Amino acid sequence: MLVIVATPALAGLEGFIKGLSDSGAEVVHARSGMAALEMAKVRAPVLLVVGGDIPDFRPFELVSALTRVNAAINSAVMSPLTSEQFHEDSEGLGILTQIAPHPGEKDALDVMAKLMRIL
């Protein structure tokens, strides 16, 4: 089960990456939104996790672009927005879940549990 984590750097995400891996995911790192989209075209992940600091896309724009590549790929976005604002801003994009801006292992386990419920 392939998961792409799109963020310029993985520093500070070690616990999150461990949680994804411990849940059975093969985790690959994309340093930019364009790299994530290219990976998604070739490898068809089950999940794209978008960091809020992607240099070439706003997070919701990247999710929108992903739907044009492959609408069956699930997405999750690291965001500091309130849940209400996140829902409002992401309406219609089909995002699986919001993730804390600095997620840990528990956040990864929660995301993977949500993902497994819909697969």
DSSP file (Angstrom, degrees, kcal/mol; ACC not computed):
  #  RESIDUE AA STRUCTURE BP1 BP2  ACC     N-H-->O    O-->H-N    N-H-->O    O-->H-N    TCO  KAPPA ALPHA  PHI   PSI    X-CA   Y-CA   Z-CA
    1    1 A M              0   0    0      0, 0.0    25,-3.0     0, 0.0     2,-0.4   0.000 360.0 360.0 360.0 112.1    0.0    0.0    0.0
    2    2 A L  E     -a   26   0A   0     42,-0.2    44,-2.5    23,-0.2    45,-1.2  -0.667 360.0-176.4 -90.9 132.9    1.8    3.1   -1.3
    3    3 A V  E     -ab  27  47A   0     23,-2.8    25,-2.5    -2,-0.4     2,-0.5  -0.996  11.6-153.9-126.3 125.8    1.6    6.5    0.5
    4    4 A I  E     -ab  28  48A   0     43,-2.4    45,-3.3    -2,-0.4     2,-0.6  -0.869   3.1-159.5 -97.9 129.8    3.2    9.6   -0.9
    5    5 A V  E     -ab  29  49A   0     23,-2.8    25,-2.4    -2,-0.5     2,-0.8  -0.943   8.3-160.0-108.5 112.4    4.1   12.3    1.6
    6    6 A A  E     +ab  30  50A   0     43,-3.3    45,-3.1    -2,-0.6    25,-0.2  -0.824  40.4 115.9-100.0 104.9    4.5   15.6   -0.2
    7    7 A T        -     0   0    0     23,-2.0    25,-0.1    -2,-0.8    47,-0.1  -0.947  69.9-114.7-162.3 147.4    6.6   18.1    1.8
    8    8 A P  S    S+     0   0    0      0, 0.0     2,-0.3     0, 0.0    23,-0.1   0.853  98.8  13.7 -59.5 -34.4    9.9   19.7    1.2
    9    9 A A        -     0   0    0      2,-0.1    21,-0.0    21,-0.1    -3,-0.0  -0.989  56.2-147.2-143.6 149.7   11.6   17.9    4.1
   10   10 A L    >   +     0   0    0     -2,-0.3     3,-2.6     2,-0.1     4,-0.2   0.455  57.0 128.2 -94.2  -2.3   10.7   15.0    6.4
   11   11 A A  T 3  S+     0   0    0      1,-0.3    -2,-0.1     2,-0.2     0, 0.0  -0.332  78.5  18.6 -56.6 130.4   12.5   16.5    9.4
   12   12 A G  T 3  S+     0   0    0     90,-0.0    -1,-0.3    -2,-0.0     3,-0.2   0.323 108.3  84.9  89.0  -6.8   10.1   16.5   12.3
   13   13 A L    <>  +     0   0    0     -3,-2.6     4,-2.9     1,-0.1     5,-0.3   0.212  50.0 111.6-108.5  13.9    7.8   13.9   10.7
   14   14 A E  H  > S+     0   0    0      1,-0.2     4,-2.4     2,-0.2     5,-0.1   0.892  79.7  46.8 -57.6 -43.8    9.7   10.8   11.8
   15   15 A G  H  > S+     0   0    0      2,-0.2     4,-2.3     1,-0.2    -1,-0.2   0.895 113.1  49.8 -65.6 -39.7    6.9    9.6   14.2
   16   16 A F  H  > S+     0   0    0     87,-0.6     4,-2.2     2,-0.2    -2,-0.2   0.935 111.8  47.4 -63.0 -47.4    4.3   10.2   11.5
   17   17 A I  H  X S+     0   0    0     -4,-2.9     4,-2.6     1,-0.2    -2,-0.2   0.898 111.2  52.3 -61.7 -41.1    6.3    8.3    8.9
   18   18 A K  H  X S+     0   0    0     -4,-2.4     4,-3.2    -5,-0.3    -1,-0.2   0.919 108.3  51.0 -61.4 -43.7    6.9    5.5   11.5
   19   19 A G  H  X S+     0   0    0     -4,-2.3     4,-1.0     2,-0.2    -2,-0.2   0.897 110.9  48.2 -62.0 -40.8    3.1    5.2   12.1
   20   20 A L  H  <>S+     0   0    0     -4,-2.2     5,-2.1     2,-0.2     3,-0.5   0.947 114.9  45.3 -62.4 -48.0    2.4    5.0    8.4
   21   21 A S  H ><5S+     0   0    0     -4,-2.6     3,-2.0     1,-0.2    -2,-0.2   0.910 109.6  54.1 -62.9 -43.6    5.0    2.3    8.0
   22   22 A D  H 3<5S+     0   0    0     -4,-3.2    -1,-0.2     1,-0.3    -2,-0.2   0.740 103.4  58.8 -63.6 -22.1    3.9    0.4   11.0
   23   23 A S  T 3<5S-     0   0    0     -4,-1.0    -1,-0.3    -3,-0.5    -2,-0.2   0.379 129.6 -95.1 -87.7   4.3    0.4    0.4    9.5
   24   24 A G  T < 5S+     0   0    0     -3,-2.0     2,-0.3     1,-0.3    -3,-0.2   0.530  78.3 140.3  98.9   7.1    1.7   -1.4    6.4
   25   25 A A      < -     0   0    0     -5,-2.1     2,-0.7    -6,-0.2    -1,-0.3  -0.605  49.7-139.4 -85.9 143.0    2.3    1.5    4.1
   26   26 A E  E     -a    2   0A   0    -25,-3.0   -23,-2.8    -2,-0.3     2,-0.5  -0.918  30.8-152.5 -91.0 117.7    5.3    1.9    1.8
   27   27 A V  E     -a    3   0A   0     -2,-0.7     2,-0.4   -25,-0.2   -23,-0.2  -0.818  16.8-177.5-102.7 128.5    6.1    5.6    2.3
   28   28 A V  E     -a    4   0A   0    -25,-2.5   -23,-2.8    -2,-0.5     2,-0.5  -0.940  20.0-131.8-121.7 149.5    7.7    7.6   -0.5
   29   29 A H  E     -a    5   0A   0     -2,-0.4     2,-0.5   -25,-0.2   -23,-0.2  -0.848  15.3-170.7-105.3 129.8    8.7   11.3   -0.2
   30   30 A A  E     -a    6   0A   0    -25,-2.4   -23,-2.0    -2,-0.5   -21,-0.1  -0.987  10.0-159.4-115.5 124.7    7.9   13.9   -2.8
   31   31 A R  S    S+     0   0    0     -2,-0.5     2,-0.3   -25,-0.2    -1,-0.1   0.569  74.9  24.4 -81.3  -8.5    9.7   17.2   -2.2
   32   32 A S  S  > S-     0   0    0     22,-0.1     4,-1.9   -25,-0.1     5,-0.1  -0.949  80.4-110.3-147.6 166.2    7.2   19.2   -4.4
   33   33 A G  H  > S+     0   0    0     -2,-0.3     4,-2.5     2,-0.2     5,-0.2   0.902 118.1  52.9 -65.6 -40.7    3.7   19.0   -5.6
   34   34 A M  H  > S+     0   0    0      1,-0.2     4,-2.3     2,-0.2    -1,-0.2   0.905 108.5  50.1 -63.2 -40.8    4.8   18.4   -9.1
   35   35 A A  H  > S+     0   0    0      1,-0.2     4,-2.4     2,-0.2    -1,-0.2   0.896 110.1  51.5 -62.9 -39.3    7.0   15.5   -8.0
   36   36 A A  H  X S+     0   0    0     -4,-1.9     4,-2.5     2,-0.2    -2,-0.2   0.914 110.0  48.7 -63.7 -42.7    4.0   14.1   -6.1
   37   37 A L  H  X S+     0   0    0     -4,-2.5     4,-1.8     2,-0.2    -2,-0.2   0.899 110.9  50.0 -65.2 -40.1    1.8   14.3   -9.2
   38   38 A E  H  X S+     0   0    0     -4,-2.3     4,-1.5     2,-0.2    -1,-0.2   0.919 112.1  47.9 -64.2 -42.7    4.4   12.6  -11.3
   39   39 A M  H  X S+     0   0    0     -4,-2.4     4,-3.4     1,-0.2     5,-0.5   0.911 109.2  54.2 -61.7 -41.8    4.7    9.8   -8.8
   40   40 A A  H  X S+     0   0    0     -4,-2.5     4,-1.3     1,-0.2    -1,-0.2   0.852 106.2  52.4 -63.0 -35.0    0.9    9.5   -8.6
   41   41 A K  H  < S+     0   0    0     -4,-1.8    -1,-0.2     1,-0.2    -2,-0.2   0.880 120.3  32.9 -65.5 -38.3    0.8    9.0  -12.4
   42   42 A V  H  < S+     0   0    0     -4,-1.5    -2,-0.2    -5,-0.1    -1,-0.2   0.851 130.3  27.7 -89.1 -38.2    3.3    6.2  -12.3
   43   43 A R  H  < S-     0   0    0     -4,-3.4    -3,-0.2    -5,-0.2    -2,-0.1   0.589  82.8-142.4-109.7 -12.4    2.8    4.4   -9.0
   44   44 A A     <  -     0   0    0     -4,-1.3   -42,-0.2    -5,-0.5    -4,-0.1   0.949  23.7-158.7  47.3  70.9   -0.9    5.0   -8.2
   45   45 A P        -     0   0    0      0, 0.0   -42,-0.2     0, 0.0     3,-0.1  -0.241  21.7-133.1 -69.4 164.7   -0.7    5.4   -4.4
   46   46 A V  S    S+     0   0    0    -44,-2.5    28,-1.5     1,-0.3     2,-0.3   0.661  89.9  23.9 -87.4 -18.9   -3.7    4.8   -2.1
   47   47 A L  E     -bc   3  74A   0    -45,-1.2   -43,-2.4    26,-0.2     2,-0.5  -0.994  56.9-161.3-150.8 137.8   -3.0    8.1   -0.3
   48   48 A L  E     -bc   4  75A   0     26,-2.1    28,-2.2    -2,-0.3     2,-0.6  -0.989  13.9-159.6-115.3 121.5   -1.3   11.4   -0.8
   49   49 A V  E     -bc   5  76A   0    -45,-3.3   -43,-3.3    -2,-0.5     2,-0.6  -0.902  11.3-155.4 -99.9 123.0   -0.4   13.3    2.3
   50   50 A V  E     -bc   6  77A   0     26,-3.0    28,-3.1    -2,-0.6     2,-0.2  -0.876   2.5-147.3-106.5 122.1    0.1   17.0    1.6
   51   51 A G    >   -     0   0    0    -45,-3.1     3,-1.1    -2,-0.6    28,-0.1  -0.546  20.9-124.6 -79.4 151.9    2.2   19.2    3.8
   52   52 A G  T 3  S+     0   0    0      1,-0.2    -1,-0.1    -2,-0.2   -45,-0.1   0.567 104.9  62.4 -73.0  -7.6    1.2   22.8    4.2
   53   53 A D  T 3   +     0   0    0    -47,-0.1    -1,-0.2     5,-0.1   -46,-0.1   0.114  63.4 144.0-109.1  22.0    4.7   23.9    3.1
   54   54 A I    <   -     0   0    0     -3,-1.1     3,-0.3   -48,-0.2   -22,-0.1  -0.425  44.2-144.8 -59.0 129.9    4.7   22.5   -0.5
   55   55 A P  S    S+     0   0    0      0, 0.0    -1,-0.1     0, 0.0   -23,-0.1   0.777  87.4  38.1 -74.7 -26.0    6.7   25.1   -2.5
   56   56 A D  S    S+     0   0    0      1,-0.1     2,-0.3     2,-0.0   -24,-0.1   0.470 116.4  34.7-110.6  -1.6    4.9   24.9   -5.8
   57   57 A F  S    S-     0   0    0     -3,-0.3    -1,-0.1     4,-0.0    -3,-0.1  -0.988  74.1-117.4-144.0 151.1    1.2   24.4   -4.9
   58   58 A R     >  -     0   0    0     -2,-0.3     4,-2.2     1,-0.1     3,-0.4  -0.687  45.3-110.2 -76.8 148.6   -1.2   25.5   -2.2
   59   59 A P  H  > S+     0   0    0      0, 0.0     4,-1.9     0, 0.0     5,-0.1   0.886 116.8  44.9 -53.2 -46.6   -2.3   22.3   -0.5
   60   60 A F  H  > S+     0   0    0      1,-0.2     4,-2.2     2,-0.2     5,-0.1   0.833 110.5  55.6 -70.2 -29.8   -5.9   22.4   -1.7
   61   61 A E  H  > S+     0   0    0     -3,-0.4     4,-2.4     2,-0.2    -1,-0.2   0.885 106.4  51.3 -65.9 -37.9   -4.7   23.2   -5.3
   62   62 A L  H  X S+     0   0    0     -4,-2.2     4,-2.3     2,-0.2    -2,-0.2   0.915 109.2  49.9 -65.4 -41.8   -2.5   20.1   -5.2
   63   63 A V  H  X S+     0   0    0     -4,-1.9     4,-1.7     2,-0.2    -2,-0.2   0.914 110.7  50.3 -61.9 -41.9   -5.4   17.9   -4.1
   64   64 A S  H  X S+     0   0    0     -4,-2.2     4,-0.9     1,-0.2    -2,-0.2   0.915 110.8  48.5 -61.9 -43.3   -7.5   19.4   -7.0
   65   65 A A  H >X S+     0   0    0     -4,-2.4     4,-1.1     1,-0.2     3,-0.5   0.867 106.9  57.8 -64.1 -36.3   -4.7   18.6   -9.4
   66   66 A L  H >X S+     0   0    0     -4,-2.3     4,-3.1     1,-0.2     3,-0.5   0.881  99.1  58.0 -61.7 -38.7   -4.4   15.1   -8.0
   67   67 A T  H 3< S+     0   0    0     -4,-1.7     4,-0.5     1,-0.3    -1,-0.2   0.807 104.4  52.1 -64.5 -27.0   -8.1   14.5   -8.9
   68   68 A R  H << S+     0   0    0     -4,-0.9    -1,-0.3    -3,-0.5    -2,-0.2   0.758 112.6  45.4 -78.4 -24.3   -7.3   15.3  -12.5
   69   69 A V  H << S-     0   0    0     -4,-1.1    -2,-0.2    -3,-0.5     2,-0.2   0.921 142.4 -18.4 -78.7 -49.6   -4.4   12.7  -12.4
   70   70 A N    ><  -     0   0    0     -4,-3.1     3,-1.7    -5,-0.1    -1,-0.2  -0.706  54.3-163.4-163.3 102.7   -6.4   10.0  -10.6
   71   71 A A  T 3  S+     0   0    0     -4,-0.5    -4,-0.1     1,-0.3    -3,-0.1   0.622  87.2  69.3 -67.4 -12.7   -9.6   10.7   -8.7
   72   72 A A  T 3  S+     0   0    0     -5,-0.1     2,-0.5     2,-0.1    -1,-0.3   0.569  75.7  99.5 -82.9  -8.3   -9.4    7.3   -7.0
   73   73 A I  S <  S-     0   0    0     -3,-1.7   -26,-0.2    -7,-0.2   -27,-0.1  -0.678  71.1-136.5 -82.1 126.8   -6.3    8.4   -4.9
   74   74 A N  E     -c   47   0A   0    -28,-1.5   -26,-2.1    -2,-0.5     2,-0.3  -0.399  20.1-157.0 -76.8 157.3   -7.2    9.5   -1.4
   75   75 A S  E     -c   48   0A   0     19,-0.4    21,-2.5   -28,-0.2    22,-0.8  -0.971  15.7-172.3-138.2 154.0   -5.7   12.6    0.1
   76   76 A A  E     -cd  49  97A   0    -28,-2.2   -26,-3.0    -2,-0.3     2,-0.4  -0.985  15.4-149.9-140.4 145.1   -5.0   14.1    3.6
   77   77 A V  E     -cd  50  98A   0     20,-1.7    22,-3.1    -2,-0.3     2,-0.5  -0.966  12.2-136.7-126.7 130.0   -3.7   17.6    4.3
   78   78 A M  E     + d   0  99A   0    -28,-3.1    22,-0.2    -2,-0.4    20,-0.0  -0.726  44.8 159.2 -77.8 123.5   -1.6   18.9    7.1
   79   79 A S        -     0   0    0     20,-2.8    23,-0.1    -2,-0.5     7,-0.1  -0.993  48.5-150.9-153.7 140.0   -3.3   22.1    8.1
   80   80 A P        +     0   0    0      0, 0.0     3,-0.1     0, 0.0    -1,-0.1   0.465  64.6 118.3 -86.3  -1.1   -3.4   24.6   11.0
   81   81 A L  S    S-     0   0    0      1,-0.1    -2,-0.1     2,-0.1     2,-0.0  -0.202  76.1-100.5 -62.0 154.2   -7.0   25.6   10.1
   82   82 A T     >  -     0   0    0      1,-0.1     4,-2.9     4,-0.0     5,-0.2  -0.371  36.8-110.2 -64.4 157.9   -9.9   25.0   12.4
   83   83 A S  H  > S+     0   0    0      1,-0.2     4,-2.4     2,-0.2     5,-0.2   0.877 120.0  52.0 -61.4 -35.7  -11.9   22.0   11.4
   84   84 A E  H  > S+     0   0    0      2,-0.2     4,-2.2     1,-0.2    -1,-0.2   0.933 112.6  43.3 -65.3 -46.2  -14.8   24.3   10.4
   85   85 A Q  H  > S+     0   0    0      2,-0.2     4,-2.9     1,-0.2     5,-0.2   0.888 113.0  53.2 -67.4 -38.7  -12.5   26.4    8.2
   86   86 A F  H  X S+     0   0    0     -4,-2.9     4,-2.1     2,-0.2    -2,-0.2   0.939 109.8  47.8 -60.2 -47.4  -10.8   23.4    6.8
   87   87 A H  H  X S+     0   0    0     -4,-2.4     4,-0.6    -5,-0.2    -2,-0.2   0.920 114.1  47.0 -60.4 -44.4  -14.1   21.8    5.8
   88   88 A E  H >< S+     0   0    0     -4,-2.2     3,-0.7     1,-0.2    -2,-0.2   0.929 115.2  44.5 -63.5 -46.4  -15.3   25.1    4.2
   89   89 A D  H 3< S+     0   0    0     -4,-2.9    -1,-0.2     1,-0.2    -2,-0.2   0.775 119.3  41.7 -71.5 -26.8  -12.1   25.7    2.3
   90   90 A S  H >< S+     0   0    0     -4,-2.1     3,-2.3    -5,-0.2     5,-0.4   0.354  79.8 141.2-103.3   5.5  -11.8   22.0    1.1
   91   91 A E  T << S+     0   0    0     -3,-0.7    -3,-0.1    -4,-0.6    -4,-0.0  -0.207  71.7  17.0 -54.3 132.9  -15.5   21.4    0.3
   92   92 A G  T 3  S+     0   0    0      3,-0.1    -1,-0.3     1,-0.0    -2,-0.0   0.331  99.1  96.9  89.0  -6.5  -15.9   19.4   -2.9
   93   93 A L  S <  S-     0   0    0     -3,-2.3    -2,-0.1     2,-0.1   -26,-0.0   0.635  83.3-132.3 -90.6 -14.3  -12.3   18.1   -2.9
   94   94 A G        +     0   0    0     -4,-0.4   -19,-0.4     1,-0.2     2,-0.2   0.824  35.7 179.0  69.9  31.1  -13.1   14.7   -1.2
   95   95 A I        -     0   0    0     -5,-0.4    -1,-0.2     1,-0.1   -19,-0.2  -0.494  26.5-143.1 -69.9 132.0  -10.2   15.0    1.2
   96   96 A L        -     0   0    0    -21,-2.5     2,-0.3    -2,-0.2   -20,-0.2   0.927  68.7 -28.1 -61.2 -47.7  -10.1   12.0    3.6
   97   97 A T  E     -d   76   0A   0    -22,-0.8   -20,-1.7    -3,-0.0     2,-0.4  -0.994  54.4-107.9-165.8 159.6   -9.0   14.0    6.6
   98   98 A Q  E     -d   77   0A   0     -2,-0.3     2,-0.4   -22,-0.2   -20,-0.2  -0.774  33.7-157.6 -90.7 140.7   -7.2   17.0    8.1
   99   99 A I  E     -d   78   0A   0    -22,-3.1   -20,-2.8    -2,-0.4     9,-0.0  -0.928  26.8 -99.1-120.1 145.6   -3.9   16.3    9.8
  100  100 A A        -     0   0    0     -2,-0.4    -1,-0.0   -22,-0.2   -19,-0.0  -0.247  36.2-113.9 -57.1 150.3   -2.2   18.4   12.4
  101  101 A P  S    S+     0   0    0      0, 0.0   -49,-0.2     0, 0.0    -1,-0.1   0.788 114.8  32.8 -61.1 -27.7    0.6   20.6   11.0
  102  102 A H  S    S-     0   0    0    -23,-0.1    -2,-0.1   -89,-0.0   -90,-0.0  -0.648  91.7-171.4-126.8  73.9    3.2   18.7   13.0
  103  103 A P        -     0   0    0      0, 0.0   -87,-0.6     0, 0.0   -88,-0.2  -0.251   5.1-162.7 -74.3 154.2    1.8   15.2   13.1
  104  104 A G     >  -     0   0    0    -89,-0.2     4,-1.7   -88,-0.1     5,-0.1  -0.464  43.8 -73.2-118.1-166.9    3.1   12.3   15.1
  105  105 A E  H  > S+     0   0    0      1,-0.2     4,-2.3     2,-0.2     5,-0.2   0.886 127.7  53.8 -60.2 -42.5    2.7    8.5   15.2
  106  106 A K  H  > S+     0   0    0      1,-0.2     4,-2.4     2,-0.2    -1,-0.2   0.888 105.5  54.4 -62.0 -38.7   -0.8    8.6   16.5
  107  107 A D  H  > S+     0   0    0      1,-0.2     4,-2.4     2,-0.2    -1,-0.2   0.909 108.3  49.4 -60.8 -41.4   -1.9   10.9   13.7
  108  108 A A  H  X S+     0   0    0     -4,-1.7     4,-2.7     1,-0.2    -2,-0.2   0.915 109.9  50.3 -63.9 -43.2   -0.6    8.4   11.2
  109  109 A L  H  X S+     0   0    0     -4,-2.3     4,-2.0     1,-0.2    -1,-0.2   0.893 110.9  50.0 -62.9 -38.9   -2.4    5.6   12.9
  110  110 A D  H  X S+     0   0    0     -4,-2.4     4,-2.2     2,-0.2    -2,-0.2   0.918 111.4  48.0 -64.7 -44.2   -5.6    7.6   12.8
  111  111 A V  H  X S+     0   0    0     -4,-2.4     4,-2.5     1,-0.2    -2,-0.2   0.926 112.6  48.4 -61.6 -45.4   -5.2    8.4    9.1
  112  112 A M  H  X S+     0   0    0     -4,-2.7     4,-2.6     1,-0.2    -1,-0.2   0.857 109.1  53.1 -67.1 -34.4   -4.5    4.8    8.2
  113  113 A A  H  X S+     0   0    0     -4,-2.0     4,-1.5    -5,-0.2    -1,-0.2   0.921 110.7  47.4 -65.0 -43.1   -7.5    3.6   10.2
  114  114 A K  H  X S+     0   0    0     -4,-2.2     4,-0.8     1,-0.2    -2,-0.2   0.911 112.7  50.0 -61.8 -42.8   -9.8    6.0    8.3
  115  115 A L  H >X S+     0   0    0     -4,-2.5     4,-1.3     1,-0.2     3,-1.0   0.919 107.7  52.3 -63.1 -44.2   -8.3    4.9    5.1
  116  116 A M  H 3< S+     0   0    0     -4,-2.6    -1,-0.2     1,-0.3    -2,-0.2   0.813 102.0  61.4 -64.5 -29.3   -8.8    1.2    5.8
  117  117 A R  H 3< S+     0   0    0     -4,-1.5    -1,-0.3     1,-0.2    -2,-0.2   0.781 111.8  37.5 -67.5 -25.3  -12.4    1.9    6.6
  118  118 A I  H <<        0   0    0     -3,-1.0    -1,-0.2    -4,-0.8    -2,-0.2   0.598 360.0 360.0-103.9 -11.7  -13.0    3.1    3.0
  119  119 A L     <        0   0    0     -4,-1.3    -1,-0.2    -3,-0.0    -2,-0.1   0.487 360.0 360.0 -80.6 360.0  -10.8    0.7    1.1
